[in-house]
Structure formats: C-alpha cells, structure tokens
C-alpha cells in the first residue's frame, strides 16, 4: 500500500504513532475504539516496530524534502542569467 501524505498529515501520523508507543511502553492502555483500529489487521506493532516505522517515515520525508530542494535549486540555476 502506498499513500501520499503532506507534511501536516505525516506529522499527525508520526504523533499518533508516538502516542501509541508511549501507551504501550507505559502500559496505560488504549481506548476501545483505538484498540480496535490498532489490532484490526492482527496483533499490533510492538514498541520497537513502531520506532522503526517512525524512522522509516521520517527518512522518507527527509528524502522527499531533499529531492525537492535539489530540484528547486536546479530550476533556479536554469533561470539565472548568464554572466
């Protein structure tokens, strides 16, 4: 599955994952509705798996931002007047 998220959406997903991880680490439990979503596809991710997923998502975001910056720089170089 592939989903395209803007920065605000990705930040919300990462925050939600970190809250989930916190609840698991501190054994505070999850609200029933959240618990149902969390286990909908089988056993939920463990805290280390959530950490790995967050790092993957952050790496993807940083790669996309870096690629956009490189692309923007390339286009500005093309528009720059020759001297």
Order of alpha helices (4+ residues) and beta strands (2+ residues): alpha-alpha-alpha
